[in-house]
Amino acid sequence: MTQLIDVIRNGVNTEQMYGTLDAIKADPSLGTFQFRAHNHWIDGAHNRSTIKAFYGAGQEDSTRESTFTVDAGEPAVLLGVDTGPNPAEHLLHALAACLTTSLVYVAAARKVRLTEVESTLEGDMDVRGALGLSDEVRNGFTNIRVNFKVKGDAPPEKLRELVERAQARSVVFDIVTNGVPVEVGLATA
Amino acid sequence: MTQLIDVIRNGVNTEQMYGTLDAIKADPSLGTFQFRAHNHWIDGAHNRSTIKAFYGAGQEDSTRESTFTVDAGEPAVLLGVDTGPNPAEHLLHALAACLTTSLVYVAAARKVRLTEVESTLEGDMDVRGALGLSDEVRNGFTNIRVNFKVKGDAPPEKLRELVERAQARSVVFDIVTNGVPVEVGLATA
């Protein structure tokens, strides 16, 4: 029982974690992943993504049992009827989720038990960019602030180090801060 | 009736759209928006964002009636139990949703009725970056491909022009392709 508790830290099976790391170290091609989303427009600002299949660890995944659906919308002031968070809010969620999971995994690897992780994110924008009213402001957020509240069985300096390490390893933090090339194709028939 | 059908195009109230554009043109300060998300860790790779309040058009929003919740997780191979799409998949959803809404709004403004908008997104990554196994690969996607299928009452060239305009105005496309500064703060007590 004590042994099982030691293996599972922060809800992460650390034995499985070390096994995964060793397997990818031994065969780096297992690190190649492709994630996917399929989106379809419903009406106005309402659209929906379905998410299931991905490629990773040398094969198409066959473990996911159900398809996730995520809806997007806009509030009234941006011409929608609140069918879901808007795309910019979904991006903030993706960033919060990635930093949080990175922090939880890093803490598990470094033998720190976390008891609480919360974060509040704010993104500022001038919608004149996206509405085509000004070429002097950008379309997207000019800046994003993330404020974490973290508790666990480690001193504040250690928790700070874990948050820094999470930033240094987060997939979405890298994408959002550094940008990624996006290719857009179109079929009309 | 005919008039109402002309006003509502692609589910977008174009009269309200022109009214919004005129109001922001007349008072550019109305273009200042701030979007927010609050996230809390549940267990392992499972965390949840709640999204409601935002600032825009000169005031704190008071129109949204309910709070949205969005869950994140990881599949088994990445040490989770599939409690939701993973953060990278959520980012693909945010990008798909934003490009789609931008396209729908641009089409409404340019008097094109759309009948179908679908998109498939793929993002490639080498997870050795995020797992801390290699400093030679980045943490995030190396590239993202978006493939749209669009139908409507306009010739293919016109639909292509609308998709290009949607890219040129999309909030999340801007963020993901160009990057945004992210500031991370931490409270430990």
Contacts between the chains, C-beta under 8 A, distances in Angstrom:
chain1	res1	chain2	res2	distance
A	10	B	43	7.6
A	10	B	44	6.6
A	11	B	43	3.7
A	11	B	44	2.9
A	11	B	45	7.6
A	11	B	46	7.2
A	12	B	44	5.2
A	12	B	45	7.6
A	12	B	79	5.7
A	13	B	79	6.5
A	16	B	79	6.1
A	17	B	79	5.8
A	20	B	77	7.4
A	20	B	78	8.0
A	20	B	79	7.0
A	20	B	131	7.8
A	21	B	131	6.2
A	21	B	133	6.5
A	24	B	127	7.2
A	24	B	128	6.2
A	24	B	131	6.7
A	24	B	133	6.0
A	25	B	133	6.0
A	28	B	128	6.3
A	28	B	133	7.9
A	28	B	134	7.5
A	31	B	126	4.7
A	31	B	127	4.8
A	31	B	128	4.1
A	31	B	131	7.5
A	31	B	133	7.1
A	31	B	134	7.7
A	31	B	137	7.6
A	32	B	124	7.7
A	32	B	126	5.9
A	32	B	127	8.0
A	33	B	124	7.5
A	33	B	125	5.3
A	33	B	126	7.4
A	33	B	127	5.3
A	34	B	122	5.7
A	34	B	123	6.8
A	34	B	124	5.3
A	34	B	125	7.7
A	35	B	86	7.1
A	35	B	88	5.0
A	35	B	89	5.1
A	35	B	92	6.3
A	35	B	122	7.5
A	35	B	123	5.1
A	35	B	125	7.5
A	35	B	141	8.0
A	36	B	89	7.5
A	36	B	92	7.0
A	36	B	120	6.9
A	36	B	121	6.3
A	36	B	122	5.2
A	36	B	123	7.6
A	37	B	85	7.7
A	37	B	89	5.8
A	37	B	92	4.0
A	37	B	93	5.0
A	37	B	96	5.6
A	37	B	120	7.7
A	37	B	121	4.8
A	38	B	118	7.2
A	38	B	119	7.3
A	38	B	120	5.2
A	38	B	121	7.6
A	39	B	93	7.0
A	39	B	96	3.6
A	39	B	97	6.4
A	39	B	100	5.9
A	39	B	118	6.8
A	39	B	119	4.8
A	39	B	120	7.9
A	39	B	121	7.3
A	40	B	117	7.0
A	40	B	118	4.7
A	40	B	119	7.9
A	41	B	100	5.3
A	41	B	104	6.3
A	41	B	114	7.2
A	41	B	116	7.3
A	41	B	117	3.7
A	41	B	118	7.2
A	43	B	10	7.6
A	43	B	11	3.7
A	44	B	10	6.6
A	44	B	11	2.9
A	44	B	12	5.2
A	44	B	104	6.7
A	45	B	11	7.6
A	45	B	12	7.6
A	45	B	101	4.9
A	45	B	104	7.1
A	45	B	105	7.8
A	46	B	11	7.2
A	47	B	96	7.5
A	47	B	97	5.5
A	47	B	100	4.7
A	47	B	101	6.7
A	47	B	117	7.5
A	49	B	92	7.5
A	49	B	93	4.0
A	49	B	96	5.7
A	49	B	97	6.8
A	51	B	85	4.5
A	51	B	89	4.9
A	51	B	92	7.8
A	51	B	93	6.8
A	54	B	75	7.1
A	54	B	89	7.6
A	56	B	75	7.9
A	56	B	77	5.7
A	56	B	78	7.6
A	56	B	127	7.3
A	57	B	77	5.1
A	61	B	75	6.2
A	61	B	77	6.9
A	63	B	75	6.0
A	63	B	76	4.8
A	63	B	77	7.0
A	63	B	82	7.7
A	64	B	75	5.7
A	64	B	82	5.7
A	65	B	82	7.2
A	66	B	82	7.7
A	68	B	84	6.1
A	68	B	85	4.8
A	68	B	89	7.8
A	70	B	70	6.7
A	70	B	85	6.6
A	70	B	90	7.2
A	70	B	93	5.0
A	72	B	93	7.3
A	72	B	94	7.8
A	72	B	97	3.5
A	72	B	98	8.0
A	72	B	100	7.9
A	72	B	101	7.0
A	74	B	101	6.7
A	75	B	54	7.2
A	75	B	56	7.9
A	75	B	61	6.2
A	75	B	63	6.0
A	75	B	64	5.7
A	76	B	63	4.8
A	77	B	20	7.4
A	77	B	56	5.6
A	77	B	57	5.1
A	77	B	61	6.9
A	77	B	63	7.0
A	78	B	20	8.0
A	78	B	56	7.6
A	79	B	12	5.7
A	79	B	13	6.5
A	79	B	16	6.1
A	79	B	17	5.8
A	79	B	20	7.0
A	79	B	105	7.1
A	80	B	101	8.0
A	82	B	63	7.8
A	82	B	64	5.7
A	82	B	65	7.2
A	82	B	66	7.7
A	84	B	68	6.1
A	85	B	37	7.7
A	85	B	51	4.5
A	85	B	68	4.8
A	85	B	70	6.6
A	86	B	35	7.1
A	86	B	97	7.8
A	86	B	101	7.9
A	87	B	94	5.0
A	87	B	95	7.6
A	87	B	97	4.2
A	87	B	98	3.5
A	87	B	101	6.5
A	87	B	171	6.5
A	87	B	172	4.9
A	88	B	35	4.9
A	88	B	94	7.5
A	88	B	98	7.2
A	88	B	171	5.2
A	88	B	172	6.4
A	88	B	175	7.8
A	89	B	35	5.1
A	89	B	36	7.6
A	89	B	37	5.8
A	89	B	51	4.9
A	89	B	54	7.6
A	89	B	68	7.8
A	90	B	70	7.2
A	90	B	90	6.3
A	90	B	93	6.0
A	90	B	94	3.8
A	90	B	97	6.3
A	90	B	172	7.9
A	91	B	91	6.6
A	91	B	94	4.1
A	91	B	95	8.0
A	91	B	98	8.0
A	91	B	172	5.4
A	91	B	175	6.2
A	91	B	176	7.9
A	92	B	35	6.3
A	92	B	36	7.0
A	92	B	37	4.0
A	92	B	49	7.5
A	92	B	51	7.8
A	93	B	37	5.0
A	93	B	39	7.0
A	93	B	49	4.0
A	93	B	51	6.8
A	93	B	70	5.1
A	93	B	72	7.3
A	93	B	90	6.0
A	93	B	94	7.9
A	94	B	72	7.9
A	94	B	87	5.0
A	94	B	88	7.5
A	94	B	90	3.8
A	94	B	91	4.1
A	94	B	93	7.9
A	94	B	94	5.8
A	95	B	87	7.6
A	95	B	91	8.0
A	95	B	182	7.2
A	96	B	37	5.6
A	96	B	39	3.6
A	96	B	47	7.5
A	96	B	49	5.7
A	97	B	39	6.4
A	97	B	47	5.5
A	97	B	49	6.8
A	97	B	72	3.5
A	97	B	86	7.8
A	97	B	87	4.2
A	97	B	90	6.3
A	98	B	87	3.4
A	98	B	88	7.2
A	98	B	91	8.0
A	99	B	184	7.4
A	100	B	39	5.9
A	100	B	41	5.3
A	100	B	47	4.7
A	100	B	72	7.9
A	101	B	45	4.9
A	101	B	47	6.7
A	101	B	72	7.1
A	101	B	74	6.7
A	101	B	80	8.0
A	101	B	86	7.9
A	101	B	87	6.5
A	102	B	130	7.3
A	104	B	41	6.3
A	104	B	44	6.7
A	104	B	45	7.1
A	105	B	45	7.8
A	105	B	79	7.1
A	114	B	41	7.2
A	116	B	41	7.3
A	117	B	40	7.0
A	117	B	41	3.7
A	117	B	47	7.5
A	118	B	38	7.2
A	118	B	39	6.8
A	118	B	40	4.8
A	118	B	41	7.2
A	119	B	38	7.3
A	119	B	39	4.8
A	119	B	40	7.9
A	120	B	36	6.9
A	120	B	37	7.7
A	120	B	38	5.2
A	120	B	39	7.9
A	121	B	36	6.3
A	121	B	37	4.8
A	121	B	38	7.6
A	121	B	39	7.3
A	122	B	34	5.7
A	122	B	35	7.5
A	122	B	36	5.2
A	123	B	34	6.8
A	123	B	35	5.1
A	123	B	36	7.6
A	123	B	180	7.7
A	124	B	32	7.7
A	124	B	33	7.5
A	124	B	34	5.3
A	125	B	33	5.3
A	125	B	34	7.7
A	125	B	35	7.5
A	125	B	171	6.7
A	126	B	31	4.8
A	126	B	32	5.9
A	126	B	33	7.4
A	127	B	24	7.2
A	127	B	31	4.9
A	127	B	32	8.0
A	127	B	33	5.3
A	127	B	56	7.3
A	128	B	24	6.2
A	128	B	28	6.3
A	128	B	31	4.1
A	129	B	169	7.6
A	129	B	171	7.8
A	129	B	174	7.6
A	130	B	102	7.3
A	130	B	169	5.3
A	130	B	170	7.1
A	130	B	171	5.0
A	130	B	174	8.0
A	131	B	20	7.7
A	131	B	21	6.2
A	131	B	24	6.7
A	131	B	31	7.5
A	131	B	169	7.6
A	132	B	169	5.8
A	133	B	21	6.5
A	133	B	24	6.0
A	133	B	25	6.0
A	133	B	28	7.9
A	133	B	31	7.1
A	134	B	28	7.5
A	134	B	31	7.7
A	137	B	31	7.6
A	138	B	174	5.9
A	138	B	178	7.5
A	139	B	169	5.9
A	139	B	170	6.4
A	139	B	171	5.2
A	139	B	173	7.5
A	139	B	174	3.9
A	140	B	171	4.9
A	140	B	172	6.9
A	140	B	173	7.9
A	140	B	174	3.6
A	140	B	175	3.8
A	140	B	178	7.1
A	140	B	180	6.2
A	141	B	35	8.0
A	141	B	171	7.6
A	141	B	175	5.9
A	141	B	180	4.9
A	142	B	180	7.2
A	143	B	180	6.4
A	143	B	181	5.0
A	143	B	182	7.5
A	143	B	183	6.8
A	144	B	180	5.7
A	144	B	181	7.3
A	144	B	182	4.6
A	144	B	183	7.3
A	145	B	182	7.7
A	145	B	183	5.0
A	145	B	185	7.1
A	146	B	182	6.3
A	146	B	183	7.0
A	146	B	184	4.7
A	146	B	185	7.0
A	147	B	184	7.9
A	147	B	185	4.6
A	147	B	186	7.6
A	147	B	187	7.1
A	148	B	184	6.8
A	148	B	185	6.8
A	148	B	186	4.7
A	148	B	187	7.0
A	149	B	186	7.8
A	149	B	187	4.9
A	149	B	188	7.8
A	150	B	186	6.3
A	150	B	187	7.7
A	150	B	188	5.9
A	151	B	188	6.9
A	156	B	188	4.1
A	156	B	189	7.4
A	159	B	186	7.1
A	159	B	188	5.0
A	160	B	186	5.8
A	160	B	188	7.2
A	163	B	184	6.7
A	163	B	186	5.1
A	167	B	184	5.8
A	169	B	129	7.6
A	169	B	130	5.3
A	169	B	131	7.6
A	169	B	132	5.7
A	169	B	139	5.9
A	170	B	87	8.0
A	170	B	130	7.1
A	170	B	139	6.4
A	171	B	87	6.5
A	171	B	88	5.2
A	171	B	125	6.7
A	171	B	129	7.8
A	171	B	130	5.0
A	171	B	139	5.1
A	171	B	140	5.0
A	171	B	141	7.6
A	172	B	87	4.9
A	172	B	88	6.4
A	172	B	90	7.9
A	172	B	91	5.4
A	172	B	140	6.9
A	173	B	139	7.5
A	173	B	140	7.9
A	173	B	182	6.5
A	174	B	129	7.6
A	174	B	138	5.8
A	174	B	139	3.9
A	174	B	140	3.6
A	175	B	88	7.8
A	175	B	91	6.2
A	175	B	140	3.8
A	175	B	141	5.9
A	175	B	176	6.4
A	176	B	91	7.9
A	176	B	175	6.4
A	176	B	176	7.4
A	176	B	179	6.7
A	176	B	180	5.8
A	176	B	182	6.0
A	177	B	179	5.4
A	177	B	180	6.8
A	177	B	181	6.9
A	177	B	182	5.3
A	178	B	138	7.5
A	178	B	140	7.0
A	178	B	179	5.1
A	179	B	176	6.7
A	179	B	177	5.4
A	179	B	178	5.1
A	179	B	179	3.6
A	180	B	123	7.7
A	180	B	140	6.1
A	180	B	141	4.9
A	180	B	142	7.2
A	180	B	143	6.3
A	180	B	144	5.7
A	180	B	176	5.8
A	180	B	177	6.8
A	181	B	143	5.0
A	181	B	144	7.3
A	181	B	177	6.9
A	182	B	95	7.2
A	182	B	143	7.4
A	182	B	144	4.6
A	182	B	145	7.7
A	182	B	146	6.3
A	182	B	173	6.5
A	182	B	176	6.0
A	182	B	177	5.3
A	183	B	143	6.9
A	183	B	144	7.2
A	183	B	145	4.9
A	183	B	146	7.0
A	184	B	99	7.4
A	184	B	146	4.7
A	184	B	147	7.9
A	184	B	148	6.8
A	184	B	163	6.7
A	184	B	167	5.8
A	185	B	145	7.1
A	185	B	146	7.0
A	185	B	147	4.6
A	185	B	148	6.8
A	186	B	147	7.7
A	186	B	148	4.7
A	186	B	149	7.8
A	186	B	150	6.3
A	186	B	159	7.1
A	186	B	160	5.8
A	186	B	163	5.1
A	187	B	147	7.1
A	187	B	148	7.0
A	187	B	149	4.9
A	187	B	150	7.6
A	188	B	149	7.8
A	188	B	150	5.9
A	188	B	151	6.9
A	188	B	156	4.1
A	188	B	159	5.0
A	188	B	160	7.2
A	189	B	156	7.4
